[in-house]
Amino acid sequence: MENKVHHVRDVTQGEDASRIRMHQLPQIFTVARNFAINLYRSNEFSNMAQAERLCKFGLDTLKAVFRMK
């Protein structure tokens, strides 16, 4: 059964297509993906694909999402 988080990780972030299989890397990347999803939701993004595209534009956008100076 897929929930909303799994759907976002699979479809938007391409988790199932990932070729990361060694050691603890899959778990580390899962934590990073979940962290990103939670950041997007805490910044009131309703569309996770749009949030991914926006945050890929550059360091200034990431600083704004992380509330950094």
PQR file with spaces between the fields and no chain letter, atoms N, CA, C, O and H, PARSE charges and radii, in Angstrom:
ATOM       1  N    MET     1       0.846   -1.175    0.000 -0.4000 1.5000
ATOM       2  CA   MET     1       0.000    0.000    0.000 -0.0000 2.0000
ATOM       3  C    MET     1       0.894    1.241    0.000  0.5500 1.7000
ATOM       4  O    MET     1       1.801    1.368    0.823 -0.5500 1.4000
ATOM       5  N    GLU     2       0.629    2.134   -0.916 -0.4000 1.5000
ATOM       6  CA   GLU     2       1.420    3.350   -1.013 -0.0000 2.0000
ATOM       7  C    GLU     2       0.686    4.499   -0.333  0.5500 1.7000
ATOM       8  O    GLU     2      -0.516    4.686   -0.519 -0.5500 1.4000
ATOM       9  H    GLU     2      -0.108    2.032   -1.584  0.4000 1.0000
ATOM      10  N    ASN     3       1.430    5.257    0.452 -0.4000 1.5000
ATOM      11  CA   ASN     3       0.845    6.445    1.048 -0.0000 2.0000
ATOM      12  C    ASN     3       1.355    7.668    0.309  0.5500 1.7000
ATOM      13  O    ASN     3       2.084    7.546   -0.676 -0.5500 1.4000
ATOM      14  H    ASN     3       2.407    5.105    0.603  0.4000 1.0000
ATOM      15  N    LYS     4       0.973    8.854    0.784 -0.4000 1.5000
ATOM      16  CA   LYS     4       1.314   10.092    0.103 -0.0000 2.0000
ATOM      17  C    LYS     4       2.820   10.324    0.054  0.5500 1.7000
ATOM      18  O    LYS     4       3.339   10.789   -0.961 -0.5500 1.4000
ATOM      19  H    LYS     4       0.381    8.953    1.584  0.4000 1.0000
ATOM      20  N    VAL     5       3.522   10.008    1.129 -0.4000 1.5000
ATOM      21  CA   VAL     5       4.971   10.222    1.166 -0.0000 2.0000
ATOM      22  C    VAL     5       5.675    9.288    0.185  0.5500 1.7000
ATOM      23  O    VAL     5       6.568    9.716   -0.547 -0.5500 1.4000
ATOM      24  H    VAL     5       3.100    9.630    1.953  0.4000 1.0000
ATOM      25  N    HIS     6       5.281    8.030    0.166 -0.4000 1.5000
ATOM      26  CA   HIS     6       5.913    7.079   -0.747 -0.0000 2.0000
ATOM      27  C    HIS     6       5.666    7.476   -2.198  0.5500 1.7000
ATOM      28  O    HIS     6       6.558    7.358   -3.039 -0.5500 1.4000
ATOM      29  H    HIS     6       4.555    7.682    0.760  0.4000 1.0000
ATOM      30  N    HIS     7       4.472    7.939   -2.487 -0.4000 1.5000
ATOM      31  CA   HIS     7       4.146    8.365   -3.854 -0.0000 2.0000
ATOM      32  C    HIS     7       5.040    9.531   -4.278  0.5500 1.7000
ATOM      33  O    HIS     7       5.563    9.532   -5.393 -0.5500 1.4000
ATOM      34  H    HIS     7       3.748    8.034   -1.805  0.4000 1.0000
ATOM      35  N    VAL     8       5.218   10.510   -3.412 -0.4000 1.5000
ATOM      36  CA   VAL     8       6.078   11.662   -3.728 -0.0000 2.0000
ATOM      37  C    VAL     8       7.515   11.210   -3.911  0.5500 1.7000
ATOM      38  O    VAL     8       8.177   11.626   -4.862 -0.5500 1.4000
ATOM      39  H    VAL     8       4.793   10.509   -2.507  0.4000 1.0000
ATOM      40  N    ARG     9       8.008   10.367   -3.017 -0.4000 1.5000
ATOM      41  CA   ARG     9       9.394    9.900   -3.132 -0.0000 2.0000
ATOM      42  C    ARG     9       9.605    9.096   -4.408  0.5500 1.7000
ATOM      43  O    ARG     9      10.660    9.200   -5.033 -0.5500 1.4000
ATOM      44  H    ARG     9       7.470   10.029   -2.244  0.4000 1.0000
ATOM      45  N    ASP    10       8.631    8.308   -4.798 -0.4000 1.5000
ATOM      46  CA   ASP    10       8.777    7.472   -5.981 -0.0000 2.0000
ATOM      47  C    ASP    10       8.605    8.274   -7.265  0.5500 1.7000
ATOM      48  O    ASP    10       9.464    8.225   -8.144 -0.5500 1.4000
ATOM      49  H    ASP    10       7.773    8.224   -4.289  0.4000 1.0000
ATOM      50  N    VAL    11       7.517    9.001   -7.380 -0.4000 1.5000
ATOM      51  CA   VAL    11       7.194    9.689   -8.623 -0.0000 2.0000
ATOM      52  C    VAL    11       8.003   10.966   -8.796  0.5500 1.7000
ATOM      53  O    VAL    11       8.616   11.162   -9.846 -0.5500 1.4000
ATOM      54  H    VAL    11       6.818    9.040   -6.665  0.4000 1.0000
ATOM      55  N    THR    12       8.020   11.828   -7.806 -0.4000 1.5000
ATOM      56  CA   THR    12       8.685   13.116   -7.934 -0.0000 2.0000
ATOM      57  C    THR    12      10.194   13.006   -7.790  0.5500 1.7000
ATOM      58  O    THR    12      10.936   13.616   -8.559 -0.5500 1.4000
ATOM      59  H    THR    12       7.522   11.669   -6.953  0.4000 1.0000
ATOM      60  N    GLN    13      10.648   12.243   -6.822 -0.4000 1.5000
ATOM      61  CA   GLN    13      12.080   12.168   -6.544 -0.0000 2.0000
ATOM      62  C    GLN    13      12.748   10.944   -7.177  0.5500 1.7000
ATOM      63  O    GLN    13      13.967   10.799   -7.085 -0.5500 1.4000
ATOM      64  H    GLN    13      10.045   11.747   -6.198  0.4000 1.0000
ATOM      65  N    GLY    14      11.988   10.077   -7.807 -0.4000 1.5000
ATOM      66  CA   GLY    14      12.552    8.945   -8.533 -0.0000 2.0000
ATOM      67  C    GLY    14      13.244    7.912   -7.668  0.5500 1.7000
ATOM      68  O    GLY    14      14.271    7.362   -8.065 -0.5500 1.4000
ATOM      69  H    GLY    14      10.998   10.195   -7.882  0.4000 1.0000
ATOM      70  N    GLU    15      12.706    7.640   -6.501 -0.4000 1.5000
ATOM      71  CA   GLU    15      13.361    6.725   -5.571 -0.0000 2.0000
ATOM      72  C    GLU    15      13.477    5.306   -6.133  0.5500 1.7000
ATOM      73  O    GLU    15      14.528    4.678   -6.002 -0.5500 1.4000
ATOM      74  H    GLU    15      11.872    8.087   -6.177  0.4000 1.0000
ATOM      75  N    ASP    16      12.421    4.796   -6.753 -0.4000 1.5000
ATOM      76  CA   ASP    16      12.468    3.425   -7.267 -0.0000 2.0000
ATOM      77  C    ASP    16      13.454    3.278   -8.422  0.5500 1.7000
ATOM      78  O    ASP    16      13.982    2.188   -8.644 -0.5500 1.4000
ATOM      79  H    ASP    16      11.568    5.306   -6.860  0.4000 1.0000
ATOM      80  N    ALA    17      13.707    4.344   -9.153 -0.4000 1.5000
ATOM      81  CA   ALA    17      14.652    4.302  -10.272 -0.0000 2.0000
ATOM      82  C    ALA    17      16.090    4.481   -9.813  0.5500 1.7000
ATOM      83  O    ALA    17      17.022    4.303  -10.596 -0.5500 1.4000
ATOM      84  H    ALA    17      13.278    5.229   -8.973  0.4000 1.0000
ATOM      85  N    SER    18      16.271    4.829   -8.557 -0.4000 1.5000
ATOM      86  CA   SER    18      17.616    5.068   -8.032 -0.0000 2.0000
ATOM      87  C    SER    18      18.447    3.795   -8.064  0.5500 1.7000
ATOM      88  O    SER    18      17.947    2.705   -7.785 -0.5500 1.4000
ATOM      89  H    SER    18      15.513    4.974   -7.920  0.4000 1.0000
ATOM      90  N    ARG    19      19.719    3.946   -8.406 -0.4000 1.5000
ATOM      91  CA   ARG    19      20.614    2.793   -8.467 -0.0000 2.0000
ATOM      92  C    ARG    19      21.521    2.728   -7.244  0.5500 1.7000
ATOM      93  O    ARG    19      22.510    1.994   -7.245 -0.5500 1.4000
ATOM      94  H    ARG    19      20.125    4.831   -8.632  0.4000 1.0000
ATOM      95  N    ILE    20      21.198    3.480   -6.212 -0.4000 1.5000
ATOM      96  CA   ILE    20      21.990    3.474   -4.981 -0.0000 2.0000
ATOM      97  C    ILE    20      21.622    2.223   -4.196  0.5500 1.7000
ATOM      98  O    ILE    20      20.489    2.087   -3.734 -0.5500 1.4000
ATOM      99  H    ILE    20      20.395    4.075   -6.211  0.4000 1.0000
ATOM     100  N    ARG    21      22.569    1.315   -4.045 -0.4000 1.5000
ATOM     101  CA   ARG    21      22.266    0.030   -3.405 -0.0000 2.0000
ATOM     102  C    ARG    21      23.315   -0.385   -2.370  0.5500 1.7000
ATOM     103  O    ARG    21      23.137   -1.399   -1.694 -0.5500 1.4000
ATOM     104  H    ARG    21      23.489    1.426   -4.420  0.4000 1.0000
ATOM     105  N    MET    22      24.400    0.375   -2.234 -0.4000 1.5000
ATOM     106  CA   MET    22      25.510   -0.076   -1.399 -0.0000 2.0000
ATOM     107  C    MET    22      25.397    0.385    0.048  0.5500 1.7000
ATOM     108  O    MET    22      25.003    1.519    0.319 -0.5500 1.4000
ATOM     109  H    MET    22      24.544    1.198   -2.783  0.4000 1.0000
ATOM     110  N    HIS    23      25.742   -0.491    0.958 -0.4000 1.5000
ATOM     111  CA   HIS    23      25.901   -0.193    2.380 -0.0000 2.0000
ATOM     112  C    HIS    23      24.672    0.529    2.944  0.5500 1.7000
ATOM     113  O    HIS    23      23.543    0.072    2.765 -0.5500 1.4000
ATOM     114  H    HIS    23      26.063   -1.412    0.738  0.4000 1.0000
ATOM     115  N    GLN    24      24.894    1.642    3.614 -0.4000 1.5000
ATOM     116  CA   GLN    24      23.809    2.392    4.252 -0.0000 2.0000
ATOM     117  C    GLN    24      23.296    3.533    3.378  0.5500 1.7000
ATOM     118  O    GLN    24      22.435    4.298    3.814 -0.5500 1.4000
ATOM     119  H    GLN    24      25.812    2.013    3.760  0.4000 1.0000
ATOM     120  N    LEU    25      23.804    3.664    2.159 -0.4000 1.5000
ATOM     121  CA   LEU    25      23.410    4.785    1.305 -0.0000 2.0000
ATOM     122  C    LEU    25      21.911    4.860    1.004  0.5500 1.7000
ATOM     123  O    LEU    25      21.365    5.963    1.003 -0.5500 1.4000
ATOM     124  H    LEU    25      24.503    3.043    1.804  0.4000 1.0000
ATOM     125  N    PRO    26      21.215    3.741    0.748 -0.5600 1.5000
ATOM     126  CA   PRO    26      19.771    3.860    0.503  0.2800 2.0000
ATOM     127  C    PRO    26      19.018    4.480    1.691  0.5500 1.7000
ATOM     128  O    PRO    26      18.111    5.289    1.497 -0.5500 1.4000
ATOM     129  N    GLN    27      19.394    4.101    2.909 -0.4000 1.5000
ATOM     130  CA   GLN    27      18.730    4.653    4.094 -0.0000 2.0000
ATOM     131  C    GLN    27      19.068    6.137    4.255  0.5500 1.7000
ATOM     132  O    GLN    27      18.207    6.936    4.623 -0.5500 1.4000
ATOM     133  H    GLN    27      20.131    3.444    3.066  0.4000 1.0000
ATOM     134  N    ILE    28      20.310    6.499    3.982 -0.4000 1.5000
ATOM     135  CA   ILE    28      20.723    7.903    4.101 -0.0000 2.0000
ATOM     136  C    ILE    28      19.962    8.764    3.093  0.5500 1.7000
ATOM     137  O    ILE    28      19.486    9.847    3.432 -0.5500 1.4000
ATOM     138  H    ILE    28      21.010    5.850    3.683  0.4000 1.0000
ATOM     139  N    PHE    29      19.848    8.281    1.857 -0.4000 1.5000
ATOM     140  CA   PHE    29      19.126    9.046    0.847 -0.0000 2.0000
ATOM     141  C    PHE    29      17.633    9.113    1.152  0.5500 1.7000
ATOM     142  O    PHE    29      16.988   10.112    0.833 -0.5500 1.4000
ATOM     143  H    PHE    29      20.234    7.401    1.582  0.4000 1.0000
ATOM     144  N    THR    30      17.073    8.073    1.763 -0.4000 1.5000
ATOM     145  CA   THR    30      15.666    8.110    2.169 -0.0000 2.0000
ATOM     146  C    THR    30      15.445    9.190    3.222  0.5500 1.7000
ATOM     147  O    THR    30      14.461    9.927    3.158 -0.5500 1.4000
ATOM     148  H    THR    30      17.597    7.262    2.022  0.4000 1.0000
ATOM     149  N    VAL    31      16.347    9.288    4.184 -0.4000 1.5000
ATOM     150  CA   VAL    31      16.249   10.340    5.202 -0.0000 2.0000
ATOM     151  C    VAL    31      16.334   11.719    4.542  0.5500 1.7000
ATOM     152  O    VAL    31      15.577   12.625    4.889 -0.5500 1.4000
ATOM     153  H    VAL    31      17.146    8.690    4.236  0.4000 1.0000
ATOM     154  N    ALA    32      17.258   11.873    3.591 -0.4000 1.5000
ATOM     155  CA   ALA    32      17.413   13.154    2.895 -0.0000 2.0000
ATOM     156  C    ALA    32      16.162   13.502    2.088  0.5500 1.7000
ATOM     157  O    ALA    32      15.733   14.656    2.072 -0.5500 1.4000
ATOM     158  H    ALA    32      17.873   11.137    3.309  0.4000 1.0000
ATOM     159  N    ARG    33      15.584   12.514    1.425 -0.4000 1.5000
ATOM     160  CA   ARG    33      14.357   12.768    0.648 -0.0000 2.0000
ATOM     161  C    ARG    33      13.199   13.146    1.566  0.5500 1.7000
ATOM     162  O    ARG    33      12.445   14.072    1.267 -0.5500 1.4000
ATOM     163  H    ARG    33      15.933   11.577    1.438  0.4000 1.0000
ATOM     164  N    ASN    34      13.057   12.435    2.679 -0.4000 1.5000
ATOM     165  CA   ASN    34      11.990   12.771    3.633 -0.0000 2.0000
ATOM     166  C    ASN    34      12.194   14.166    4.210  0.5500 1.7000
ATOM     167  O    ASN    34      11.234   14.914    4.393 -0.5500 1.4000
ATOM     168  H    ASN    34      13.669   11.683    2.922  0.4000 1.0000
ATOM     169  N    PHE    35      13.447   14.514    4.496 -0.4000 1.5000
ATOM     170  CA   PHE    35      13.765   15.844    5.010 -0.0000 2.0000
ATOM     171  C    PHE    35      13.347   16.917    4.002  0.5500 1.7000
ATOM     172  O    PHE    35      12.756   17.931    4.373 -0.5500 1.4000
ATOM     173  H    PHE    35      14.227   13.907    4.348  0.4000 1.0000
ATOM     174  N    ALA    36      13.658   16.683    2.729 -0.4000 1.5000
ATOM     175  CA   ALA    36      13.285   17.633    1.681 -0.0000 2.0000
ATOM     176  C    ALA    36      11.767   17.772    1.590  0.5500 1.7000
ATOM     177  O    ALA    36      11.254   18.887    1.487 -0.5500 1.4000
ATOM     178  H    ALA    36      14.138   15.859    2.428  0.4000 1.0000
ATOM     179  N    ILE    37      11.052   16.663    1.625 -0.4000 1.5000
ATOM     180  CA   ILE    37       9.584   16.710    1.556 -0.0000 2.0000
ATOM     181  C    ILE    37       9.023   17.500    2.733  0.5500 1.7000
ATOM     182  O    ILE    37       8.125   18.323    2.556 -0.5500 1.4000
ATOM     183  H    ILE    37      11.468   15.757    1.709  0.4000 1.0000
ATOM     184  N    ASN    38       9.544   17.255    3.929 -0.4000 1.5000
ATOM     185  CA   ASN    38       9.066   17.981    5.107 -0.0000 2.0000
ATOM     186  C    ASN    38       9.384   19.467    5.015  0.5500 1.7000
ATOM     187  O    ASN    38       8.578   20.295    5.439 -0.5500 1.4000
ATOM     188  H    ASN    38      10.274   16.586    4.073  0.4000 1.0000
ATOM     189  N    LEU    39      10.547   19.818    4.468 -0.4000 1.5000
ATOM     190  CA   LEU    39      10.875   21.232    4.260 -0.0000 2.0000
ATOM     191  C    LEU    39       9.899   21.889    3.291  0.5500 1.7000
ATOM     192  O    LEU    39       9.422   22.997    3.536 -0.5500 1.4000
ATOM     193  H    LEU    39      11.202   19.145    4.124  0.4000 1.0000
ATOM     194  N    TYR    40       9.608   21.207    2.199 -0.4000 1.5000
ATOM     195  CA   TYR    40       8.669   21.752    1.219 -0.0000 2.0000
ATOM     196  C    TYR    40       7.295   21.968    1.850  0.5500 1.7000
ATOM     197  O    TYR    40       6.671   23.010    1.652 -0.5500 1.4000
ATOM     198  H    TYR    40       9.995   20.307    2.000  0.4000 1.0000
ATOM     199  N    ARG    41       6.835   20.992    2.600 -0.4000 1.5000
ATOM     200  CA   ARG    41       5.509   21.115    3.221 -0.0000 2.0000
ATOM     201  C    ARG    41       5.484   22.199    4.299  0.5500 1.7000
ATOM     202  O    ARG    41       4.478   22.890    4.459 -0.5500 1.4000
ATOM     203  H    ARG    41       7.342   20.145    2.761  0.4000 1.0000
ATOM     204  N    SER    42       6.594   22.351    5.042 -0.4000 1.5000
ATOM     205  CA   SER    42       6.631   23.397    6.070 -0.0000 2.0000
ATOM     206  C    SER    42       6.683   24.790    5.456  0.5500 1.7000
ATOM     207  O    SER    42       6.344   25.774    6.114 -0.5500 1.4000
ATOM     208  H    SER    42       7.411   21.790    4.911  0.4000 1.0000
ATOM     209  N    ASN    43       7.109   24.875    4.193 -0.4000 1.5000
ATOM     210  CA   ASN    43       7.098   26.146    3.470 -0.0000 2.0000
ATOM     211  C    ASN    43       5.836   26.295    2.623  0.5500 1.7000
ATOM     212  O    ASN    43       5.777   27.133    1.723 -0.5500 1.4000
ATOM     213  H    ASN    43       7.384   24.076    3.659  0.4000 1.0000
ATOM     214  N    GLU    44       4.847   25.488    2.915 -0.4000 1.5000
ATOM     215  CA   GLU    44       3.505   25.565    2.351 -0.0000 2.0000
ATOM     216  C    GLU    44       3.437   25.323    0.853  0.5500 1.7000
ATOM     217  O    GLU    44       2.597   25.898    0.162 -0.5500 1.4000
ATOM     218  H    GLU    44       4.896   24.807    3.646  0.4000 1.0000
ATOM     219  N    PHE    45       4.327   24.466    0.351 -0.4000 1.5000
ATOM     220  CA   PHE    45       4.202   24.011   -1.026 -0.0000 2.0000
ATOM     221  C    PHE    45       3.138   22.926   -1.049  0.5500 1.7000
ATOM     222  O    PHE    45       3.169   22.015   -0.221 -0.5500 1.4000
ATOM     223  H    PHE    45       5.010   23.999    0.913  0.4000 1.0000
ATOM     224  N    SER    46       2.214   23.008   -1.967 -0.4000 1.5000
ATOM     225  CA   SER    46       1.219   21.945   -2.095 -0.0000 2.0000
ATOM     226  C    SER    46       1.597   20.992   -3.227  0.5500 1.7000
ATOM     227  O    SER    46       1.144   19.848   -3.257 -0.5500 1.4000
ATOM     228  H    SER    46       2.190   23.748   -2.639  0.4000 1.0000
ATOM     229  N    ASN    47       2.419   21.461   -4.147 -0.4000 1.5000
ATOM     230  CA   ASN    47       2.850   20.651   -5.276 -0.0000 2.0000
ATOM     231  C    ASN    47       4.336   20.328   -5.092  0.5500 1.7000
ATOM     232  O    ASN    47       5.184   21.212   -5.219 -0.5500 1.4000
ATOM     233  H    ASN    47       2.787   22.390   -4.123  0.4000 1.0000
ATOM     234  N    MET    48       4.647   19.077   -4.796 -0.4000 1.5000
ATOM     235  CA   MET    48       6.022   18.697   -4.494 -0.0000 2.0000
ATOM     236  C    MET    48       6.916   18.758   -5.734  0.5500 1.7000
ATOM     237  O    MET    48       8.101   19.071   -5.618 -0.5500 1.4000
ATOM     238  H    MET    48       3.958   18.360   -4.693  0.4000 1.0000
ATOM     239  N    ALA    49       6.372   18.465   -6.915 -0.4000 1.5000
ATOM     240  CA   ALA    49       7.174   18.559   -8.138 -0.0000 2.0000
ATOM     241  C    ALA    49       7.568   20.004   -8.397  0.5500 1.7000
ATOM     242  O    ALA    49       8.699   20.281   -8.797 -0.5500 1.4000
ATOM     243  H    ALA    49       5.410   18.211   -7.009  0.4000 1.0000
ATOM     244  N    GLN    50       6.643   20.922   -8.172 -0.4000 1.5000
ATOM     245  CA   GLN    50       6.945   22.345   -8.339 -0.0000 2.0000
ATOM     246  C    GLN    50       8.000   22.781   -7.324  0.5500 1.7000
ATOM     247  O    GLN    50       8.894   23.555   -7.668 -0.5500 1.4000
ATOM     248  H    GLN    50       5.724   20.697   -7.847  0.4000 1.0000
ATOM     249  N    ALA    51       7.918   22.312   -6.108 -0.4000 1.5000
ATOM     250  CA   ALA    51       8.897   22.648   -5.078 -0.0000 2.0000
ATOM     251  C    ALA    51      10.281   22.125   -5.464  0.5500 1.7000
ATOM     252  O    ALA    51      11.280   22.822   -5.288 -0.5500 1.4000
ATOM     253  H    ALA    51       7.192   21.683   -5.829  0.4000 1.0000
ATOM     254  N    GLU    52      10.340   20.895   -5.991 -0.4000 1.5000
ATOM     255  CA   GLU    52      11.620   20.330   -6.435 -0.0000 2.0000
ATOM     256  C    GLU    52      12.239   21.202   -7.524  0.5500 1.7000
ATOM     257  O    GLU    52      13.423   21.532   -7.466 -0.5500 1.4000
ATOM     258  H    GLU    52       9.528   20.329   -6.133  0.4000 1.0000
ATOM     259  N    ARG    53      11.435   21.570   -8.511 -0.4000 1.5000
ATOM     260  CA   ARG    53      11.955   22.388   -9.610 -0.0000 2.0000
ATOM     261  C    ARG    53      12.425   23.742   -9.107  0.5500 1.7000
ATOM     262  O    ARG    53      13.479   24.220   -9.525 -0.5500 1.4000
ATOM     263  H    ARG    53      10.472   21.302   -8.558  0.4000 1.0000
ATOM     264  N    LEU    54      11.673   24.364   -8.228 -0.4000 1.5000
ATOM     265  CA   LEU    54      12.030   25.673   -7.710 -0.0000 2.0000
ATOM     266  C    LEU    54      13.331   25.620   -6.917  0.5500 1.7000
ATOM     267  O    LEU    54      14.168   26.514   -7.043 -0.5500 1.4000
ATOM     268  H    LEU    54      10.816   23.975   -7.888  0.4000 1.0000
ATOM     269  N    CYS    55      13.508   24.595   -6.111 -0.4000 1.5000
ATOM     270  CA   CYS    55      14.703   24.493   -5.273 -0.0000 2.0000
ATOM     271  C    CYS    55      15.940   24.073   -6.052  0.5500 1.7000
ATOM     272  O    CYS    55      17.054   24.186   -5.541 -0.5500 1.4000
ATOM     273  H    CYS    55      12.829   23.869   -6.008  0.4000 1.0000
ATOM     274  N    LYS    56      15.772   23.601   -7.249 -0.4000 1.5000
ATOM     275  CA   LYS    56      16.926   23.242   -8.074 -0.0000 2.0000
ATOM     276  C    LYS    56      17.524   24.452   -8.772  0.5500 1.7000
ATOM     277  O    LYS    56      18.573   24.338   -9.407 -0.5500 1.4000
ATOM     278  H    LYS    56      14.867   23.509   -7.664  0.4000 1.0000
ATOM     279  N    PHE    57      16.877   25.612   -8.669 -0.4000 1.5000
ATOM     280  CA   PHE    57      17.359   26.791   -9.378 -0.0000 2.0000
ATOM     281  C    PHE    57      18.650   27.350   -8.825  0.5500 1.7000
ATOM     282  O    PHE    57      19.427   27.939   -9.575 -0.5500 1.4000
ATOM     283  H    PHE    57      16.024   25.705   -8.154  0.4000 1.0000
ATOM     284  N    GLY    58      18.908   27.187   -7.531 -0.4000 1.5000
ATOM     285  CA   GLY    58      20.165   27.708   -7.039 -0.0000 2.0000
ATOM     286  C    GLY    58      20.230   27.854   -5.540  0.5500 1.7000
ATOM     287  O    GLY    58      19.285   27.547   -4.813 -0.5500 1.4000
ATOM     288  H    GLY    58      18.276   26.709   -6.922  0.4000 1.0000
ATOM     289  N    LEU    59      21.364   28.328   -5.105 -0.4000 1.5000
ATOM     290  CA   LEU    59      21.670   28.453   -3.691 -0.0000 2.0000
ATOM     291  C    LEU    59      20.762   29.466   -2.994  0.5500 1.7000
ATOM     292  O    LEU    59      20.387   29.256   -1.841 -0.5500 1.4000
ATOM     293  H    LEU    59      22.132   28.577   -5.695  0.4000 1.0000
ATOM     294  N    ASP    60      20.405   30.545   -3.659 -0.4000 1.5000
ATOM     295  CA   ASP    60      19.545   31.559   -3.038 -0.0000 2.0000
ATOM     296  C    ASP    60      18.178   30.991   -2.675  0.5500 1.7000
ATOM     297  O    ASP    60      17.634   31.303   -1.616 -0.5500 1.4000
ATOM     298  H    ASP    60      20.709   30.715   -4.596  0.4000 1.0000
ATOM     299  N    THR    61      17.630   30.168   -3.542 -0.4000 1.5000
ATOM     300  CA   THR    61      16.335   29.548   -3.257 -0.0000 2.0000
ATOM     301  C    THR    61      16.453   28.587   -2.085  0.5500 1.7000
ATOM     302  O    THR    61      15.588   28.565   -1.210 -0.5500 1.4000
ATOM     303  H    THR    61      18.072   29.914   -4.403  0.4000 1.0000
ATOM     304  N    LEU    62      17.518   27.791   -2.060 -0.4000 1.5000
ATOM     305  CA   LEU    62      17.710   26.862   -0.941 -0.0000 2.0000
ATOM     306  C    LEU    62      17.887   27.603    0.369  0.5500 1.7000
ATOM     307  O    LEU    62      17.374   27.167    1.399 -0.5500 1.4000
ATOM     308  H    LEU    62      18.222   27.809   -2.771  0.4000 1.0000
ATOM     309  N    LYS    63      18.608   28.720    0.347 -0.4000 1.5000
ATOM     310  CA   LYS    63      18.774   29.518    1.560 -0.0000 2.0000
ATOM     311  C    LYS    63      17.426   30.031    2.058  0.5500 1.7000
ATOM     312  O    LYS    63      17.178   30.060    3.263 -0.5500 1.4000
ATOM     313  H    LYS    63      19.025   29.075   -0.490  0.4000 1.0000
ATOM     314  N    ALA    64      16.569   30.428    1.146 -0.4000 1.5000
ATOM     315  CA   ALA    64      15.243   30.917    1.548 -0.0000 2.0000
ATOM     316  C    ALA    64      14.407   29.793    2.156  0.5500 1.7000
ATOM     317  O    ALA    64      13.698   30.010    3.138 -0.5500 1.4000
ATOM     318  H    ALA    64      16.771   30.404    0.167  0.4000 1.0000
ATOM     319  N    VAL    65      14.485   28.609    1.586 -0.4000 1.5000
ATOM     320  CA   VAL    65      13.732   27.476    2.126 -0.0000 2.0000
ATOM     321  C    VAL    65      14.264   27.088    3.509  0.5500 1.7000
ATOM     322  O    VAL    65      13.487   26.778    4.412 -0.5500 1.4000
ATOM     323  H    VAL    65      15.062   28.432    0.788  0.4000 1.0000
ATOM     324  N    PHE    66      15.579   27.106    3.669 -0.4000 1.5000
ATOM     325  CA   PHE    66      16.191   26.761    4.954 -0.0000 2.0000
ATOM     326  C    PHE    66      16.177   27.930    5.937  0.5500 1.7000
ATOM     327  O    PHE    66      16.608   27.784    7.081 -0.5500 1.4000
ATOM     328  H    PHE    66      16.211   27.357    2.935  0.4000 1.0000
ATOM     329  N    ARG    67      15.682   29.089    5.496 -0.4000 1.5000
ATOM     330  CA   ARG    67      15.640   30.314    6.316 -0.0000 2.0000
ATOM     331  C    ARG    67      17.037   30.710    6.769  0.5500 1.7000
ATOM     332  O    ARG    67      17.247   31.052    7.932 -0.5500 1.4000
ATOM     333  H    ARG    67      15.332   29.207    4.566  0.4000 1.0000
ATOM     334  N    MET    68      17.983   30.663    5.852 -0.4000 1.5000
ATOM     335  CA   MET    68      19.359   31.034    6.162 -0.0000 2.0000
ATOM     336  C    MET    68      19.651   32.430    5.618  0.5500 1.7000
ATOM     337  O    MET    68      18.978   32.911    4.707 -0.5500 1.4000
ATOM     338  H    MET    68      17.813   30.386    4.907  0.4000 1.0000
ATOM     339  N    LYS    69      20.657   33.063    6.189 -0.4000 1.5000
ATOM     340  CA   LYS    69      21.058   34.396    5.724 -0.0000 2.0000
ATOM     341  C    LYS    69      22.152   34.298    4.695  0.5500 1.7000
ATOM     342  O    LYS    69      22.617   35.320    4.190 -0.5500 1.4000
ATOM     343  H    LYS    69      21.204   32.672    6.929  0.4000 1.0000
